[in-house]
Amino acid sequence: MLSKIYKLTLYLNEYIADFIKVIKFNSYSPFEDRQKRLFYRIIINAHAIEKGLSLDNPRPLFGQAKMTDLMQLTKGYNPSSYGFFPLEMTLGALKDYHALHAAKNIEADFLHQVIDWQNQLDAMSVEHATGGSKQVLGDNNNPDLSHTEFLTSRFSCRAYLPELVSTELVAKIVKAAQSAPSQCNRQSTRIHCFQNKQQIVNLLTLQGGSSGFVDSVANLFVITSEQTAWGGAGQRSQSYVDGALFSMALMYACQSFGIATCPLNLAVTNKKEKAIQKAGNIHERERLIMMMAFGYPITENLKAASSPRLPTEDILTLH
Ligand SMILES: Cc1cc2nc3c(=O)[nH]c(=O)nc-3n(C[C@H](O)[C@H](O)[C@H](O)COP(=O)(O)O)c2cc1C
């Protein structure tokens, strides 16, 4: 009994140490370098614009508040600190935003601000426009693709046809994704598949990150992990590692059957997690990993957010 109590107190140590690290390094932390925080915040805001650009029918002048935030953030960012990447991504998003409205003959004062801002970025020697949206084919299960091309042709799809994926195909996809590794092969990941429109709307409304394309989602996975599989303070976050690996395998399994996906974050509070569990009839022992929209992509003019990647040398340290 005493050893069990001791083991439980170890969780407290770990959560306190986790808490201290969060306080020191999180994106609002006054202890963390401001330029590094801006680097990430600009990328995140520019991506919000890209996501709007990737919708089937974006709302005219969408995301003005996000765009204005983005402008303020870029003003404070010094590219000599962490490089041009966030500014290049912003420039691409601005150019595509402007081009989208020009193509629809939409006029607004705000669009002039967008051009001014584009010019300011040009004046800051931002040479490449990497962000924005890109045309995608949606036939990414093409058997002629090499293994590497198969991997690099996956994209987050935010425009689907209304068709349901058959339950037979869903079962095949999940079986293929079960090839994912798991710690000690404990296989704690669980997949909940929803195809009832009202239930999907309820779940996505709670999720909150798919507001521009909720109506187009006809098939939804919720990926969870049974906590009973995990014990010991060292394992306190491991269900998320296994759950994320399974989710990645699930995305590629979908792709291998010609089904597009969009991972949807469940970065939620315990209260929100409980509400989602209730809406999805999911047991509370299953912690939520993520949601995933999936289905057949629209066939005409399918676009995806550019989501440019950092230069590999910036993320690879050869020790
Ligand atoms: C854990 C996770 C959560 C995500 N959440 C959302 C989301 O809530 N809404 C959304 O539209 N995209 C979401 N995405 C998709 C990312 O925006 C996308 O993966 C990223 O920009 C890279 O683009 P790509 O998937 O097209 O390669 C999420 C991705 C991950 C991995």
The ligand as a Tripos MOL2 file, in Angstrom:
@<TRIPOS>MOLECULE
LIG
   31    33     1     0     0
SMALL
NO_CHARGES

@<TRIPOS>ATOM
      1 C1         -2.5670   17.7840  -33.9120 C.3       1 LIG1
      2 C2         -3.0350   18.6200  -35.0650 C.ar      1 LIG1
      3 C3         -4.1350   19.4280  -34.9060 C.ar      1 LIG1
      4 C4         -4.6220   20.1760  -35.9790 C.ar      1 LIG1
      5 N1         -5.7480   20.9170  -35.8050 N.ar      1 LIG1
      6 C5         -6.3020   21.5340  -36.8580 C.ar      1 LIG1
      7 C6         -7.5630   22.1990  -36.6990 C.ar      1 LIG1
      8 O1         -8.1330   22.2710  -35.6090 O.2       1 LIG1
      9 N2         -8.1060   22.7660  -37.7970 N.ar      1 LIG1
     10 C7         -7.5120   22.6970  -39.0300 C.ar      1 LIG1
     11 O2         -8.0830   23.2020  -39.9910 O.2       1 LIG1
     12 N3         -6.3050   22.0880  -39.2030 N.ar      1 LIG1
     13 C8         -5.7010   21.4940  -38.1480 C.ar      1 LIG1
     14 N4         -4.5160   20.8220  -38.2980 N.ar      1 LIG1
     15 C9         -3.8710   20.7560  -39.6220 C.3       1 LIG1
     16 C10        -2.6140   21.6250  -39.7050 C.3       1 LIG1
     17 O3         -2.9710   22.9550  -39.8900 O.3       1 LIG1
     18 C11        -1.7550   21.0810  -40.8660 C.3       1 LIG1
     19 O4         -1.4060   19.7440  -40.5840 O.3       1 LIG1
     20 C12        -0.4480   21.8740  -41.0990 C.3       1 LIG1
     21 O5         -0.7090   23.1880  -41.5040 O.3       1 LIG1
     22 C13         0.3960   21.1930  -42.1710 C.3       1 LIG1
     23 O6         -0.3170   21.1320  -43.3880 O.3       1 LIG1
     24 P1         -0.6220   19.7760  -44.1520 P.3       1 LIG1
     25 O7         -1.3140   18.8540  -43.1560 O.co2     1 LIG1
     26 O8         -1.5290   20.1570  -45.2750 O.co2     1 LIG1
     27 O9          0.6800   19.1980  -44.5920 O.co2     1 LIG1
     28 C14        -3.9690   20.1190  -37.2200 C.ar      1 LIG1
     29 C15        -2.8230   19.3120  -37.3590 C.ar      1 LIG1
     30 C16        -2.3710   18.5810  -36.3010 C.ar      1 LIG1
     31 C17        -1.1600   17.7060  -36.4880 C.3       1 LIG1
@<TRIPOS>BOND
     1     1     2 1
     2     2     3 ar
     3     2    30 ar
     4     3     4 ar
     5     4     5 ar
     6     4    28 ar
     7     5     6 ar
     8     6     7 ar
     9     6    13 1
    10     7     8 2
    11     7     9 ar
    12     9    10 ar
    13    10    11 2
    14    10    12 ar
    15    12    13 ar
    16    13    14 ar
    17    14    15 1
    18    14    28 ar
    19    15    16 1
    20    16    17 1
    21    16    18 1
    22    18    19 1
    23    18    20 1
    24    20    21 1
    25    20    22 1
    26    22    23 1
    27    23    24 1
    28    24    25 2
    29    24    26 1
    30    24    27 1
    31    28    29 ar
    32    29    30 ar
    33    30    31 1
@<TRIPOS>SUBSTRUCTURE
     1 LIG1         1 GROUP 0 **** ****
